[in-house]
Amino acid sequence: MPIKKAISKKVVATKSVGKATSKAVAKKTSTQKVNPTKDESGLPLSLVIRRRIQAQKARFHANDNIAAFIKPGELDGLVDEVAEKMQAVLESLVIDTDSDHNTKNTSRRVAKMFVQEVFNGRYVEQPTLTKFPNVSRLNELMIIGPITVRSACSHHLCPIMGRIWIGVLPSKESALIGLSKYSRLTEWVMCRPQIQEEAVVELADMLEKKIKPIGVAIVMDADHFCMQWRGVKDRDSKMVNSVMRGAFLKDSNLRREFLSLLDKR
């Protein structure tokens, strides 16, 4: 009997240890779920992504796309981390987010806005483009626009709101893309903090690479809230700039035709 009791106590003790271990594992797992802004080693998710980029010696300026360095599911964690830090910003601005019903969830709303909407062009891959062969051997001027533009100035993160016109002169060998793809590509490029001058150049580079036309022309006309909302507060100021490539740069008649057609819209 004493021997059986001893064995029984040992079994009970083993089960207790097993339960304790299971609870500890469950607690650890639960803690990891509660704090998705850090990876398994406890590092902030933004730092983990930053280190991946730096390991490849890649650039991650405000207007760069970094989708290649973000793993599935990490954008949700990034929203959580930004929300935490945005909450700290609101507190430093001495804004009561506890009793003010208007600002209670502002930090999360702002975080979702930045990651999922206004800066989304940094975090998602380029839209898929379906190309069509130029069966009819089209080589006449095409103009797409105005395409609505929503971006943000990288100096103050103030909105840039405007319109873009795209002129394309295809060659007989050029690829053709659907009209909606011009809008999708434009939105993907513009949904980042940047300056207008660089944004139109990047869009022109992309179109040249994708469809290989004889010429590409882009005109952008936009309101900059960093001038209208702050600073000089000039409500009527706009910025208009253009990029001309290939035939549009060399052929003044083609360039004149493109610009004159914009005046009529």
Salt bridges, closest charged atoms under 4 A:
ASP64 OD2 - ARG59 NE 2.74
GLU74 OE2 - ARG52 NH2 2.68
ASP80 OD1 - ARG108 NH2 2.42
GLU81 OE2 - LYS85 NZ 2.90
GLU173 OE2 - ARG137 NH1 3.99
GLU202 OE2 - ARG192 NH1 3.02
ASP205 OD1 - ARG245 NH1 2.74
GLU208 OE1 - ARG245 NH1 2.84
ASP221 OD2 - ARG163 NH2 3.77
ASP223 OD1 - LYS238 NZ 3.03
